[in-house]
Amino acid sequence: MLKILSKIASTFQIALHPKGGIGYLLKKNASIASFSLCNSFFDLKLPIASVIDVGANIGQFTGAICRFFPNTKVFSFEPLPECYDQLVLNVKDNKNITPFNIALSDFNGNLKFNKNNLTYASSALDITDYQKDKIPQTGTFSTITVACAKLDELDLPILRPTLLKLDVQGLEKKVLDGANKFIKNVDYILIETSFVPMYKDEPLFDEMHQYLTFMNFEIVAPIGFLQIGNNSIIQQLDILYKRKV
């Protein structure tokens, strides 16, 4: 009941928000979570000129970031064909958004990918029994092959400052491993990181934090979280990092 009331309250706040409104809520890619994340960027007064949205799904984050930063160039990556097709439809009127129907990782080629019944839970990694227990719908999936590329191999006409948003269900480190050269153009990283294994062999928060620290990034703030069930455990956090001066 509390979660339902919280969702109603959040929806009402977005309806009244100058960057939201009923028009935003009626869009197919409207998202309370994504709107909240982008509102945090706006409150932090981040000077974002380009966004690399890795794991775009149907454009929830892409759509929200454009509400707060309308002149920002956005490059959205989504490997699932159905989600990509909907992403294209959702962003077709915004010339600042360029969608790509590929996954990003640490190699170029083809990648076996688990297309989940809940599309946002799809991943190149197998889901754990923990996630199946907490979110039973994620236990239904099929395996497909998707195109894959290294971010280093793509010639993206980005503008600085650049935000790299990673929501790739356990493959975040692989994406960064494939961006050793590109990373020098990144000023901020928004990463979804887990504290309990949601996917098999995924690096958890401690490993990812050490890796990002090694890459010369530091935490700005946690700005979103996933909490499943009625317990007090927070399974995942969306954490914003910035390049050290």
CYANA upper distance limits for C-alpha pairs under 8 A (distance plus 0.5 A):
  1 MET  CA      5 LEU  CA      6.72
  2 LEU  CA      6 SER  CA      6.53
  3 LYS  CA      7 LYS  CA      6.63
  4 ILE  CA      8 ILE  CA      6.75
  5 LEU  CA      9 ALA  CA      6.65
  6 SER  CA     10 SER  CA      6.62
  7 LYS  CA     11 THR  CA      6.57
  8 ILE  CA     12 PHE  CA      6.69
  9 ALA  CA     13 GLN  CA      6.73
 10 SER  CA     14 ILE  CA      6.76
 10 SER  CA     32 ILE  CA      7.47
 11 THR  CA     15 ALA  CA      6.69
 11 THR  CA     25 LEU  CA      8.41
 11 THR  CA     32 ILE  CA      7.42
 12 PHE  CA     16 LEU  CA      6.96
 13 GLN  CA     17 HIS  CA      6.52
 14 ILE  CA     19 LYS  CA      8.44
 14 ILE  CA     20 GLY  CA      5.77
 14 ILE  CA     21 GLY  CA      6.54
 14 ILE  CA     25 LEU  CA      8.21
 14 ILE  CA     32 ILE  CA      8.26
 14 ILE  CA     35 PHE  CA      8.45
 15 ALA  CA     20 GLY  CA      6.39
 15 ALA  CA     21 GLY  CA      4.51
 15 ALA  CA     22 ILE  CA      5.67
 15 ALA  CA     24 TYR  CA      8.43
 15 ALA  CA     25 LEU  CA      7.57
 16 LEU  CA     20 GLY  CA      7.47
 16 LEU  CA     21 GLY  CA      6.15
 17 HIS  CA     21 GLY  CA      6.47
 19 LYS  CA     67 ARG  CA      6.25
 19 LYS  CA     68 PHE  CA      6.74
 20 GLY  CA     24 TYR  CA      5.87
 20 GLY  CA     25 LEU  CA      7.78
 20 GLY  CA     67 ARG  CA      7.73
 21 GLY  CA     25 LEU  CA      7.11
 22 ILE  CA     26 LEU  CA      6.68
 23 GLY  CA     27 LYS  CA      7.30
 24 TYR  CA     30 ALA  CA      6.72
 25 LEU  CA     30 ALA  CA      5.89
 25 LEU  CA     31 SER  CA      8.21
 26 LEU  CA     30 ALA  CA      7.44
 27 LYS  CA     90 ASN  CA      8.43
 28 LYS  CA     90 ASN  CA      7.62
 29 ASN  CA     58 ILE  CA      6.58
 29 ASN  CA     59 GLY  CA      6.23
 29 ASN  CA     60 GLN  CA      5.22
 29 ASN  CA     63 GLY  CA      7.28
 29 ASN  CA     90 ASN  CA      7.33
 30 ALA  CA     35 PHE  CA      8.41
 30 ALA  CA     60 GLN  CA      6.36
 30 ALA  CA     63 GLY  CA      7.81
 30 ALA  CA     64 ALA  CA      7.91
 31 SER  CA     35 PHE  CA      6.51
 31 SER  CA     60 GLN  CA      6.19
 31 SER  CA     61 PHE  CA      8.17
 31 SER  CA     64 ALA  CA      8.11
 32 ILE  CA     36 SER  CA      6.63
 33 ALA  CA     37 LEU  CA      6.83
 33 ALA  CA    224 GLY  CA      8.09
 34 SER  CA     38 CYS  CA      6.73
 34 SER  CA     60 GLN  CA      6.68
 34 SER  CA     61 PHE  CA      5.52
 34 SER  CA     64 ALA  CA      6.56
 34 SER  CA     65 ILE  CA      8.47
 35 PHE  CA     39 ASN  CA      6.52
 35 PHE  CA     61 PHE  CA      7.85
 35 PHE  CA     64 ALA  CA      5.71
 35 PHE  CA     65 ILE  CA      8.01
 36 SER  CA     40 SER  CA      6.84
 36 SER  CA    224 GLY  CA      8.36
 37 LEU  CA     41 PHE  CA      7.14
 37 LEU  CA    223 ILE  CA      6.77
 37 LEU  CA    224 GLY  CA      7.05
 38 CYS  CA     42 PHE  CA      6.80
 38 CYS  CA     61 PHE  CA      8.32
 38 CYS  CA     64 ALA  CA      6.87
 38 CYS  CA     65 ILE  CA      6.01
 38 CYS  CA     68 PHE  CA      7.35
 39 ASN  CA     43 ASP  CA      6.64
 39 ASN  CA     68 PHE  CA      7.70
 40 SER  CA     44 LEU  CA      6.62
 40 SER  CA    223 ILE  CA      7.31
 41 PHE  CA     45 LYS  CA      6.79
 41 PHE  CA     46 LEU  CA      6.29
 42 PHE  CA     46 LEU  CA      6.83
 42 PHE  CA     68 PHE  CA      7.11
 47 PRO  CA    161 PRO  CA      6.88
 48 ILE  CA     69 PHE  CA      7.92
 48 ILE  CA     72 THR  CA      7.36
 48 ILE  CA    160 ARG  CA      7.75
 48 ILE  CA    161 PRO  CA      5.75
 48 ILE  CA    162 THR  CA      6.41
 48 ILE  CA    163 LEU  CA      7.10
 49 ALA  CA     71 ASN  CA      7.92
 49 ALA  CA     72 THR  CA      5.33
 49 ALA  CA     73 LYS  CA      6.88
 49 ALA  CA    158 ILE  CA      8.48
 49 ALA  CA    159 LEU  CA      6.10
 49 ALA  CA    160 ARG  CA      6.10
 49 ALA  CA    161 PRO  CA      5.85
 49 ALA  CA    162 THR  CA      6.46
 50 SER  CA     72 THR  CA      5.83
 50 SER  CA     73 LYS  CA      5.15
 50 SER  CA     74 VAL  CA      6.26
 50 SER  CA     75 PHE  CA      8.44
 50 SER  CA    158 ILE  CA      6.28
 50 SER  CA    159 LEU  CA      5.95
 50 SER  CA    160 ARG  CA      6.93
 50 SER  CA    161 PRO  CA      7.03
 50 SER  CA    162 THR  CA      5.18
 50 SER  CA    163 LEU  CA      6.76
 51 VAL  CA     72 THR  CA      7.64
 51 VAL  CA     73 LYS  CA      6.74
 51 VAL  CA     74 VAL  CA      5.18
 51 VAL  CA     75 PHE  CA      6.72
 51 VAL  CA    162 THR  CA      6.22
 51 VAL  CA    163 LEU  CA      5.28
 51 VAL  CA    164 LEU  CA      6.42
 51 VAL  CA    165 LYS  CA      7.74
 52 ILE  CA     74 VAL  CA      6.49
 52 ILE  CA     75 PHE  CA      5.43
 52 ILE  CA     76 SER  CA      6.63
 52 ILE  CA     77 PHE  CA      8.32
 52 ILE  CA    162 THR  CA      8.13
 52 ILE  CA    163 LEU  CA      6.78
 52 ILE  CA    164 LEU  CA      5.32
 52 ILE  CA    165 LYS  CA      6.49
 53 ASP  CA     61 PHE  CA      8.00
 53 ASP  CA     62 THR  CA      7.28
 53 ASP  CA     74 VAL  CA      7.52
 53 ASP  CA     75 PHE  CA      6.48
 53 ASP  CA     76 SER  CA      5.11
 53 ASP  CA     77 PHE  CA      6.57
 53 ASP  CA    164 LEU  CA      6.96
 53 ASP  CA    165 LYS  CA      5.54
 53 ASP  CA    166 LEU  CA      7.24
 54 VAL  CA     76 SER  CA      6.65
 54 VAL  CA     77 PHE  CA      5.45
 54 VAL  CA     78 GLU  CA      7.44
 54 VAL  CA    103 ALA  CA      8.41
 54 VAL  CA    104 LEU  CA      7.82
 54 VAL  CA    164 LEU  CA      8.08
 54 VAL  CA    165 LYS  CA      6.39
 54 VAL  CA    166 LEU  CA      5.63
 54 VAL  CA    167 ASP  CA      6.73
 54 VAL  CA    168 VAL  CA      7.34
 55 GLY  CA     76 SER  CA      8.06
 55 GLY  CA     77 PHE  CA      6.26
 55 GLY  CA     78 GLU  CA      5.85
 55 GLY  CA     79 PRO  CA      8.32
 55 GLY  CA    103 ALA  CA      8.29
 55 GLY  CA    166 LEU  CA      7.07
 55 GLY  CA    167 ASP  CA      5.68
 55 GLY  CA    168 VAL  CA      5.73
 56 ALA  CA     60 GLN  CA      7.47
 56 ALA  CA     61 PHE  CA      7.32
 56 ALA  CA     62 THR  CA      7.48
 56 ALA  CA     76 SER  CA      6.20
 56 ALA  CA     77 PHE  CA      6.09
 56 ALA  CA     78 GLU  CA      5.71
 56 ALA  CA     87 LEU  CA      8.35
 56 ALA  CA    167 ASP  CA      8.32
 57 ASN  CA     78 GLU  CA      6.20
 57 ASN  CA     80 LEU  CA      8.21
 57 ASN  CA     83 CYS  CA      5.93
 57 ASN  CA     84 TYR  CA      7.29
 57 ASN  CA     87 LEU  CA      7.42
 57 ASN  CA    119 THR  CA      7.93
 57 ASN  CA    120 TYR  CA      6.95
 58 ILE  CA     78 GLU  CA      8.49
 58 ILE  CA     83 CYS  CA      5.61
 58 ILE  CA     84 TYR  CA      6.82
 58 ILE  CA     85 ASP  CA      8.45
 58 ILE  CA     86 GLN  CA      6.03
 58 ILE  CA     87 LEU  CA      4.63
 58 ILE  CA     88 VAL  CA      8.44
 58 ILE  CA     90 ASN  CA      7.78
 59 GLY  CA     63 GLY  CA      6.16
 59 GLY  CA     76 SER  CA      8.17
 59 GLY  CA     87 LEU  CA      5.74
 59 GLY  CA     90 ASN  CA      7.44
 59 GLY  CA     91 VAL  CA      7.97
 60 GLN  CA     64 ALA  CA      6.82
 61 PHE  CA     65 ILE  CA      6.51
 62 THR  CA     66 CYS  CA      6.88
 62 THR  CA     74 VAL  CA      7.49
 62 THR  CA     76 SER  CA      7.55
 63 GLY  CA     67 ARG  CA      7.18
 63 GLY  CA     91 VAL  CA      7.85
 64 ALA  CA     68 PHE  CA      7.43
 65 ILE  CA     69 PHE  CA      6.40
 65 ILE  CA     70 PRO  CA      8.15
 66 CYS  CA     70 PRO  CA      5.07
 66 CYS  CA     71 ASN  CA      7.89
 66 CYS  CA     72 THR  CA      7.28
 71 ASN  CA     96 ASN  CA      7.67
 72 THR  CA     96 ASN  CA      7.25
 73 LYS  CA     96 ASN  CA      5.39
 73 LYS  CA     97 ILE  CA      6.52
 73 LYS  CA    158 ILE  CA      7.68
 73 LYS  CA    159 LEU  CA      8.11
 74 VAL  CA     96 ASN  CA      6.70
 74 VAL  CA     97 ILE  CA      5.19
 74 VAL  CA     98 THR  CA      6.73
 75 PHE  CA     97 ILE  CA      6.43
 75 PHE  CA     98 THR  CA      5.37
 75 PHE  CA     99 PRO  CA      6.35
 75 PHE  CA    100 PHE  CA      7.94
 76 SER  CA     97 ILE  CA      7.74
 76 SER  CA     98 THR  CA      6.66
 76 SER  CA     99 PRO  CA      5.12
 76 SER  CA    100 PHE  CA      6.50
 77 PHE  CA     99 PRO  CA      6.49
 77 PHE  CA    100 PHE  CA      5.31
 77 PHE  CA    101 ASN  CA      6.63
 77 PHE  CA    102 ILE  CA      6.57
 77 PHE  CA    103 ALA  CA      7.03
 77 PHE  CA    104 LEU  CA      8.13
 78 GLU  CA     83 CYS  CA      7.57
 78 GLU  CA     84 TYR  CA      6.16
 78 GLU  CA     99 PRO  CA      8.15
 78 GLU  CA    100 PHE  CA      6.80
 78 GLU  CA    101 ASN  CA      5.72
 78 GLU  CA    102 ILE  CA      6.25
 78 GLU  CA    103 ALA  CA      6.69
 79 PRO  CA     83 CYS  CA      8.36
 79 PRO  CA     84 TYR  CA      7.33
 79 PRO  CA    100 PHE  CA      8.35
 79 PRO  CA    101 ASN  CA      5.49
 79 PRO  CA    102 ILE  CA      4.90
 79 PRO  CA    103 ALA  CA      5.37
 79 PRO  CA    146 VAL  CA      6.64
 79 PRO  CA    147 ALA  CA      7.63
 80 LEU  CA     84 TYR  CA      6.48
 80 LEU  CA    101 ASN  CA      7.74
 80 LEU  CA    102 ILE  CA      8.47
 80 LEU  CA    115 LYS  CA      7.80
 80 LEU  CA    146 VAL  CA      7.92
 81 PRO  CA     85 ASP  CA      6.60
 81 PRO  CA    101 ASN  CA      7.44
 82 GLU  CA     86 GLN  CA      6.93
 83 CYS  CA     87 LEU  CA      6.49
 83 CYS  CA    119 THR  CA      8.30
 84 TYR  CA     88 VAL  CA      6.67
 84 TYR  CA     99 PRO  CA      8.28
 84 TYR  CA    100 PHE  CA      8.24
 84 TYR  CA    101 ASN  CA      6.52
 85 ASP  CA     89 LEU  CA      6.99
 86 GLN  CA     90 ASN  CA      6.60
 87 LEU  CA     91 VAL  CA      6.78
 87 LEU  CA     99 PRO  CA      8.03
 88 VAL  CA     92 LYS  CA      6.20
 88 VAL  CA     99 PRO  CA      7.18
 91 VAL  CA     97 ILE  CA      7.25
101 ASN  CA    147 ALA  CA      8.19
102 ILE  CA    146 VAL  CA      7.19
102 ILE  CA    147 ALA  CA      5.57
102 ILE  CA    148 CYS  CA      5.94
102 ILE  CA    149 ALA  CA      7.58
103 ALA  CA    111 LEU  CA      8.50
103 ALA  CA    146 VAL  CA      7.50
103 ALA  CA    147 ALA  CA      6.68
103 ALA  CA    148 CYS  CA      5.13
103 ALA  CA    149 ALA  CA      6.95
104 LEU  CA    148 CYS  CA      5.98
104 LEU  CA    149 ALA  CA      5.56
104 LEU  CA    150 LYS  CA      6.18
104 LEU  CA    151 LEU  CA      7.02
104 LEU  CA    175 VAL  CA      6.14
104 LEU  CA    178 GLY  CA      8.32
105 SER  CA    148 CYS  CA      7.05
105 SER  CA    149 ALA  CA      6.54
105 SER  CA    150 LYS  CA      5.98
105 SER  CA    151 LEU  CA      8.07
105 SER  CA    171 LEU  CA      7.77
105 SER  CA    174 LYS  CA      5.48
105 SER  CA    175 VAL  CA      4.67
105 SER  CA    176 LEU  CA      8.04
105 SER  CA    177 ASP  CA      7.87
105 SER  CA    178 GLY  CA      6.27
106 ASP  CA    149 ALA  CA      7.70
106 ASP  CA    150 LYS  CA      5.84
106 ASP  CA    174 LYS  CA      5.71
106 ASP  CA    175 VAL  CA      6.26
106 ASP  CA    176 LEU  CA      7.97
106 ASP  CA    177 ASP  CA      5.92
106 ASP  CA    178 GLY  CA      4.41
106 ASP  CA    179 ALA  CA      8.17
107 PHE  CA    148 CYS  CA      7.52
107 PHE  CA    149 ALA  CA      6.23
107 PHE  CA    150 LYS  CA      5.88
107 PHE  CA    178 GLY  CA      7.13
108 ASN  CA    147 ALA  CA      8.49
108 ASN  CA    148 CYS  CA      5.94
108 ASN  CA    149 ALA  CA      4.70
108 ASN  CA    150 LYS  CA      6.37
109 GLY  CA    147 ALA  CA      6.54
109 GLY  CA    148 CYS  CA      5.74
109 GLY  CA    149 ALA  CA      6.96
110 ASN  CA    145 THR  CA      6.85
110 ASN  CA    146 VAL  CA      6.12
110 ASN  CA    147 ALA  CA      5.21
110 ASN  CA    148 CYS  CA      5.88
111 LEU  CA    124 ALA  CA      7.82
111 LEU  CA    145 THR  CA      6.01
111 LEU  CA    146 VAL  CA      5.82
111 LEU  CA    147 ALA  CA      6.72
111 LEU  CA    148 CYS  CA      6.51
112 LYS  CA    124 ALA  CA      6.68
112 LYS  CA    143 THR  CA      7.20
112 LYS  CA    144 ILE  CA      6.38
112 LYS  CA    145 THR  CA      5.15
112 LYS  CA    146 VAL  CA      7.02
113 PHE  CA    122 SER  CA      7.96
113 PHE  CA    123 SER  CA      6.39
113 PHE  CA    124 ALA  CA      4.88
113 PHE  CA    125 LEU  CA      7.98
113 PHE  CA    143 THR  CA      6.08
113 PHE  CA    144 ILE  CA      5.80
113 PHE  CA    145 THR  CA      6.27
113 PHE  CA    146 VAL  CA      7.12
114 ASN  CA    122 SER  CA      6.04
114 ASN  CA    123 SER  CA      5.82
114 ASN  CA    124 ALA  CA      6.19
114 ASN  CA    125 LEU  CA      7.67
114 ASN  CA    126 ASP  CA      7.71
114 ASN  CA    141 PHE  CA      6.71
114 ASN  CA    142 SER  CA      6.23
114 ASN  CA    143 THR  CA      5.11
114 ASN  CA    144 ILE  CA      6.92
115 LYS  CA    119 THR  CA      7.14
115 LYS  CA    122 SER  CA      5.47
115 LYS  CA    123 SER  CA      7.47
115 LYS  CA    141 PHE  CA      5.86
115 LYS  CA    142 SER  CA      5.75
115 LYS  CA    143 THR  CA      6.39
115 LYS  CA    144 ILE  CA      7.22
116 ASN  CA    120 TYR  CA      8.12
116 ASN  CA    121 ALA  CA      6.50
116 ASN  CA    122 SER  CA      5.15
116 ASN  CA    123 SER  CA      8.23
116 ASN  CA    138 THR  CA      6.67
116 ASN  CA    139 GLY  CA      8.21
116 ASN  CA    140 THR  CA      6.59
116 ASN  CA    141 PHE  CA      4.68
116 ASN  CA    142 SER  CA      7.11
117 ASN  CA    121 ALA  CA      8.44
117 ASN  CA    122 SER  CA      8.42
117 ASN  CA    137 GLN  CA      7.02
117 ASN  CA    138 THR  CA      6.56
117 ASN  CA    139 GLY  CA      8.20
117 ASN  CA    140 THR  CA      5.86
117 ASN  CA    141 PHE  CA      5.95
118 LEU  CA    122 SER  CA      7.55
118 LEU  CA    137 GLN  CA      7.15
118 LEU  CA    138 THR  CA      6.48
121 ALA  CA    138 THR  CA      7.27
121 ALA  CA    169 GLN  CA      7.18
122 SER  CA    169 GLN  CA      7.65
123 SER  CA    168 VAL  CA      7.24
123 SER  CA    169 GLN  CA      6.09
123 SER  CA    170 GLY  CA      7.94
123 SER  CA    171 LEU  CA      8.21
124 ALA  CA    171 LEU  CA      7.81
125 LEU  CA    169 GLN  CA      8.21
125 LEU  CA    170 GLY  CA      7.48
125 LEU  CA    171 LEU  CA      8.06
125 LEU  CA    199 TYR  CA      6.49
125 LEU  CA    200 LYS  CA      6.69
125 LEU  CA    201 ASP  CA      8.07
125 LEU  CA    202 GLU  CA      8.20
126 ASP  CA    199 TYR  CA      6.13
126 ASP  CA    200 LYS  CA      6.05
127 ILE  CA    131 GLN  CA      6.99
127 ILE  CA    132 LYS  CA      7.70
127 ILE  CA    138 THR  CA      8.28
127 ILE  CA    139 GLY  CA      8.34
127 ILE  CA    198 MET  CA      6.50
127 ILE  CA    199 TYR  CA      4.72
127 ILE  CA    200 LYS  CA      6.41
128 THR  CA    132 LYS  CA      6.96
128 THR  CA    197 PRO  CA      7.31
128 THR  CA    198 MET  CA      5.99
128 THR  CA    199 TYR  CA      5.56
128 THR  CA    200 LYS  CA      6.14
129 ASP  CA    133 ASP  CA      6.55
130 TYR  CA    134 LYS  CA      6.75
130 TYR  CA    197 PRO  CA      7.94
130 TYR  CA    198 MET  CA      7.10
131 GLN  CA    135 ILE  CA      6.11
131 GLN  CA    136 PRO  CA      7.94
131 GLN  CA    138 THR  CA      7.82
131 GLN  CA    198 MET  CA      5.85
131 GLN  CA    199 TYR  CA      8.21
132 LYS  CA    136 PRO  CA      5.25
132 LYS  CA    137 GLN  CA      7.78
132 LYS  CA    138 THR  CA      6.36
132 LYS  CA    139 GLY  CA      5.89
134 LYS  CA    228 ILE  CA      7.24
134 LYS  CA    229 GLY  CA      7.55
135 ILE  CA    139 GLY  CA      8.37
135 ILE  CA    228 ILE  CA      8.48
149 ALA  CA    153 GLU  CA      7.61
149 ALA  CA    154 LEU  CA      8.42
150 LYS  CA    154 LEU  CA      7.62
150 LYS  CA    175 VAL  CA      7.65
150 LYS  CA    178 GLY  CA      5.22
150 LYS  CA    179 ALA  CA      7.05
151 LEU  CA    175 VAL  CA      7.84
151 LEU  CA    178 GLY  CA      6.28
151 LEU  CA    179 ALA  CA      5.61
151 LEU  CA    182 PHE  CA      7.21
152 ASP  CA    178 GLY  CA      6.61
152 ASP  CA    179 ALA  CA      5.38
152 ASP  CA    180 ASN  CA      7.35
152 ASP  CA    181 LYS  CA      6.35
152 ASP  CA    182 PHE  CA      5.80
158 ILE  CA    162 THR  CA      7.82
160 ARG  CA    185 ASN  CA      7.74
160 ARG  CA    186 VAL  CA      8.27
160 ARG  CA    187 ASP  CA      8.12
161 PRO  CA    185 ASN  CA      8.44
161 PRO  CA    186 VAL  CA      7.56
161 PRO  CA    187 ASP  CA      6.17
161 PRO  CA    188 TYR  CA      8.32
162 THR  CA    185 ASN  CA      7.38
162 THR  CA    186 VAL  CA      5.57
162 THR  CA    187 ASP  CA      5.78
162 THR  CA    188 TYR  CA      6.84
163 LEU  CA    186 VAL  CA      6.71
163 LEU  CA    187 ASP  CA      6.60
163 LEU  CA    188 TYR  CA      5.12
163 LEU  CA    189 ILE  CA      6.13
163 LEU  CA    190 LEU  CA      7.75
164 LEU  CA    186 VAL  CA      7.11
164 LEU  CA    187 ASP  CA      8.50
164 LEU  CA    188 TYR  CA      6.68
164 LEU  CA    189 ILE  CA      5.23
164 LEU  CA    190 LEU  CA      6.69
165 LYS  CA    189 ILE  CA      6.30
165 LYS  CA    190 LEU  CA      5.11
165 LYS  CA    191 ILE  CA      6.53
166 LEU  CA    172 GLU  CA      6.70
166 LEU  CA    189 ILE  CA      8.03
166 LEU  CA    190 LEU  CA      6.60
166 LEU  CA    191 ILE  CA      5.35
166 LEU  CA    192 GLU  CA      6.96
167 ASP  CA    172 GLU  CA      7.65
167 ASP  CA    191 ILE  CA      6.85
167 ASP  CA    192 GLU  CA      6.02
168 VAL  CA    172 GLU  CA      6.43
168 VAL  CA    192 GLU  CA      8.49
169 GLN  CA    192 GLU  CA      8.43
169 GLN  CA    199 TYR  CA      7.69
170 GLY  CA    193 THR  CA      8.22
170 GLY  CA    198 MET  CA      8.37
170 GLY  CA    199 TYR  CA      6.70
170 GLY  CA    201 ASP  CA      8.39
170 GLY  CA    202 GLU  CA      5.18
170 GLY  CA    203 PRO  CA      7.23
171 LEU  CA    175 VAL  CA      6.95
171 LEU  CA    202 GLU  CA      7.36
172 GLU  CA    176 LEU  CA      6.93
172 GLU  CA    191 ILE  CA      8.05
173 LYS  CA    177 ASP  CA      6.55
173 LYS  CA    203 PRO  CA      7.86
173 LYS  CA    208 MET  CA      7.60
174 LYS  CA    178 GLY  CA      6.88
175 VAL  CA    179 ALA  CA      7.07
176 LEU  CA    180 ASN  CA      7.31
176 LEU  CA    183 ILE  CA      8.28
179 ALA  CA    183 ILE  CA      6.12
180 ASN  CA    184 LYS  CA      8.34
182 PHE  CA    186 VAL  CA      7.80
186 VAL  CA    243 ARG  CA      8.12
187 ASP  CA    242 LYS  CA      6.29
187 ASP  CA    243 ARG  CA      5.75
188 TYR  CA    240 LEU  CA      7.55
188 TYR  CA    241 TYR  CA      6.08
188 TYR  CA    242 LYS  CA      4.87
188 TYR  CA    243 ARG  CA      6.74
189 ILE  CA    240 LEU  CA      6.30
189 ILE  CA    241 TYR  CA      5.54
189 ILE  CA    242 LYS  CA      6.81
190 LEU  CA    238 ASP  CA      7.14
190 LEU  CA    239 ILE  CA      6.19
190 LEU  CA    240 LEU  CA      5.00
190 LEU  CA    241 TYR  CA      6.78
191 ILE  CA    238 ASP  CA      6.06
191 ILE  CA    239 ILE  CA      6.01
191 ILE  CA    240 LEU  CA      7.10
192 GLU  CA    236 GLN  CA      7.18
192 GLU  CA    237 LEU  CA      6.17
192 GLU  CA    238 ASP  CA      4.92
192 GLU  CA    239 ILE  CA      6.97
193 THR  CA    204 LEU  CA      6.86
193 THR  CA    205 PHE  CA      5.98
193 THR  CA    208 MET  CA      8.00
193 THR  CA    236 GLN  CA      6.03
193 THR  CA    237 LEU  CA      6.04
193 THR  CA    238 ASP  CA      6.97
193 THR  CA    239 ILE  CA      8.00
194 SER  CA    198 MET  CA      7.64
194 SER  CA    203 PRO  CA      8.35
194 SER  CA    204 LEU  CA      5.66
194 SER  CA    205 PHE  CA      6.13
194 SER  CA    235 GLN  CA      6.34
194 SER  CA    236 GLN  CA      4.80
194 SER  CA    237 LEU  CA      7.03
195 PHE  CA    204 LEU  CA      6.16
195 PHE  CA    205 PHE  CA      6.24
195 PHE  CA    234 ILE  CA      8.04
195 PHE  CA    235 GLN  CA      5.95
195 PHE  CA    236 GLN  CA      6.42
196 VAL  CA    204 LEU  CA      7.55
196 VAL  CA    235 GLN  CA      6.27
196 VAL  CA    236 GLN  CA      8.16
197 PRO  CA    201 ASP  CA      8.27
197 PRO  CA    202 GLU  CA      7.21
197 PRO  CA    204 LEU  CA      7.54
198 MET  CA    202 GLU  CA      8.20
203 PRO  CA    207 GLU  CA      6.41
203 PRO  CA    208 MET  CA      6.90
204 LEU  CA    208 MET  CA      6.79
205 PHE  CA    209 HIS  CA      6.38
206 ASP  CA    210 GLN  CA      6.74
207 GLU  CA    211 TYR  CA      6.66
208 MET  CA    212 LEU  CA      6.61
209 HIS  CA    213 THR  CA      6.55
210 GLN  CA    214 PHE  CA      6.65
211 TYR  CA    215 MET  CA      6.88
212 LEU  CA    216 ASN  CA      6.98
212 LEU  CA    217 PHE  CA      5.95
212 LEU  CA    218 GLU  CA      7.82
213 THR  CA    217 PHE  CA      5.50
213 THR  CA    218 GLU  CA      6.52
216 ASN  CA    243 ARG  CA      6.47
216 ASN  CA    244 LYS  CA      6.24
217 PHE  CA    241 TYR  CA      6.47
217 PHE  CA    242 LYS  CA      5.81
217 PHE  CA    243 ARG  CA      4.88
217 PHE  CA    244 LYS  CA      5.91
218 GLU  CA    241 TYR  CA      5.73
218 GLU  CA    242 LYS  CA      6.02
218 GLU  CA    243 ARG  CA      6.90
218 GLU  CA    244 LYS  CA      6.76
219 ILE  CA    239 ILE  CA      7.72
219 ILE  CA    240 LEU  CA      6.55
219 ILE  CA    241 TYR  CA      4.85
219 ILE  CA    242 LYS  CA      6.94
220 VAL  CA    239 ILE  CA      8.19
220 VAL  CA    240 LEU  CA      5.99
220 VAL  CA    241 TYR  CA      5.74
220 VAL  CA    242 LYS  CA      6.90
221 ALA  CA    239 ILE  CA      6.48
221 ALA  CA    240 LEU  CA      6.03
221 ALA  CA    241 TYR  CA      7.80
222 PRO  CA    237 LEU  CA      7.08
222 PRO  CA    238 ASP  CA      6.32
222 PRO  CA    239 ILE  CA      4.69
222 PRO  CA    240 LEU  CA      6.57
223 ILE  CA    237 LEU  CA      8.06
223 ILE  CA    238 ASP  CA      6.23
223 ILE  CA    239 ILE  CA      6.39
223 ILE  CA    240 LEU  CA      7.45
224 GLY  CA    237 LEU  CA      6.21
224 GLY  CA    238 ASP  CA      5.22
224 GLY  CA    239 ILE  CA      7.61
225 PHE  CA    234 ILE  CA      7.36
225 PHE  CA    235 GLN  CA      8.13
225 PHE  CA    236 GLN  CA      6.02
225 PHE  CA    237 LEU  CA      4.74
225 PHE  CA    238 ASP  CA      6.28
226 LEU  CA    234 ILE  CA      6.48
226 LEU  CA    235 GLN  CA      6.24
226 LEU  CA    236 GLN  CA      5.49
226 LEU  CA    237 LEU  CA      6.84
227 GLN  CA    232 SER  CA      8.05
227 GLN  CA    233 ILE  CA      6.89
227 GLN  CA    234 ILE  CA      5.17
227 GLN  CA    235 GLN  CA      6.24
227 GLN  CA    236 GLN  CA      7.72
228 ILE  CA    233 ILE  CA      8.15
228 ILE  CA    234 ILE  CA      7.89
228 ILE  CA    235 GLN  CA      7.70
